[in-house]
Amino acid sequence: MSTLVIAEHSNNELKSATHHTVTAAQALGGEVHVLVAGGGCQAAAEAAARIPGVAKVLVADNAAYAHQLAENMSALIAELGTGYDYLLAPATSNGKNVMPRVAALLDVAQISEITAVISGDTFQRPIYAGNVIATVQSTDARKVITVRTTGFDAAPAEGGSAAIEAVSIAKDAGLSSFVGESLAKSDRPELTAARVVVSGGRGMQNGENFKLLEAVADKLNAAVGASRAAVDAGFVPNDYQVGQTGKIVAPDLYIAVGISGAIQHLAGMKDSKVIVAINKDEDAPIFQVADYGLVADLFQAVPELAAAL
Amino acid sequence: MKVLVAVKRVVDYNVKVRAKGDGSGVDLNNVKMSINPFCEIAVEEAVRLREKGVATEVIAVSLGDKACQEQIRTALALGADRGILVETAEELQPLAVAKLLQAIVAREGVDLVIVGKQSIDGDNNQTGQMLAALAGMSQGSFASELVIENGKARVTREIDGGLQTVELALPAVVTTDLRLNEPRYASLPNIMKAKKKQLDTLTPADLGVDVAPRMRVLKVEPPPERKAGIKVGSVAELVDKLRNEAKVI
């Protein structure tokens, strides 16, 4: 039995989503290999080789994979995949983009966003925006799975020394090309990897006011997030969104400011260890999941909080 | 250019869904059903392309039991030209839906498929990507902007770190994210007109597709309950609790 984990990386850096996915792979038993496909991705491959429990790292270093284009990536993974029982990727925007395509090429179902491994063919996954947890059993011989990273602890980043093997398969489907990207530049930790997250909602009133949250985030080395309402209103960019259709986070501390607590948002953060809610509406649903609730005007409370930290 | 959109009948997004007490499924008795919100965005985008003269025809497809006609009529009222229902009593999983759509794409000679990125019931986020793979098409998933020019689709995608723009050869599959557009409301005259638009019915057998499920749901249950904590009276008390009780700062 063997499992291939598709690494999440930025060519020069391996992302922690990979470490969480390796833990899920280990829960399946059998040998774990990691595929690092990218352009100039040797550093990411070396980092993957240092994860304890990884037996082998495959590196497909080719311009066709530099931007993780789904058409090229899926062709590569489907070809390599015939040698494995399980193909796992984190449920990041890359994983979600590529893996269903892999599953279709292999004529198998995909099991999306698992949060637990029950047995070799049975898994738990949230449905209906996390209001229901389904236990599902796959009847396909080969299983293509995306992993919700908050469901599995991160494997250690150091301690292993797996062999690195180059893969020379070059798949350029010629169907799509990368035009450009605008990535948020920030010195703060990434939302999905941060130990503390400070999020703002519609109550922030505008994007300028997010500076108040940044002051708190700076003190706590926290990432800044937002509710869908705040993103839809244009206060902050889409990559801030925490929720069922945005990012799923589970930090040690989640501070929700001016967020009412729609089901959609709760689905993205309710596995946080400690939740703090600051809202002037004492009936806001966010207080039903908060460990510590403060009914207050955020424009007074947040600066006060920043000063007190 | 022919555009195909798929619309799924799902529990309305305002309904709080619960697992049945015996774990056998989700309680859907007398629950309001609607068009999946991401599918509605797909219909709106297709209709806008037709209004701009880019698309010549918009075909709305739904797959499932007879009741899915309602969601097709909704799409027709929003501006789609005609509908196709693939009728079956079987439970359809994403791979089966992708195969059925592939068969329709081939039959109709479609240049662009726009579907929602996920449905709010199964939360699978698979069908569009699977369809693209089966039909050998390019894909632009999680789109926040779509431009058709020079025989190509330029798609801006919402990705974890921000936005990515890709250029796709046509035919292509685009899956919609929340901020692609804001769907219109159907006007009463358009709802009346929609009733007269063409709606054909096919079966999986007509399309030669095996729709047998690949996955079984063994049980469903509510997620672990999170208990409400306490209200603090001041910022000072909050900081004290976080430091000395929760020990997270």
Interface residues (C-beta under 8 A of the other chain):
Chain A: H67 L69 A70 E71 S74 T92 S93 N94 K96 N97 V98 M99 P100 R101 V102 A103 A104 L105 D107 V108 A109 Q110 I111 S112 E113 T122 P126 I127 Y128 A129 G130 N131 V132 I133 A134 T135 V136 Q137 S138 T139 D140 A173 G174 L175 S176 S177 F178 V179 G180 E181 S182 L183 A184 T192 V196 L220 R228 V231 D232 P237 N238 D239 Q244 T245 K247 D252 L253 I263 K270 K273 V274 I275 V276 E282 F287 Q288 V289 A290 D291 Y292 G293 L294 V295 A296 A301 E304 L305 A308 L309
Chain B: V11 K16 V17 R18 A19 V26 Q93 P94 L95 A98 K117 Q118 I120 D121 G122 D123 N124 N125 Q126 T127 G128 Q129 M130 L131 A132 A133 L134 G136 M137 S138 Q139 G140 S141 F142 S144 R154 R157 E158 I159 D160 G161 G162 L163 Q164 T165 V166 E167 L168 A169 D177 L178 R179 P213 R214 M215 R216 V217 L218 K219 V220 E221 P222 P223 R226 A228 G229 I230 K231 V232 S234 V235 A236 L238 V239 K241 L242 A246 V248 I249
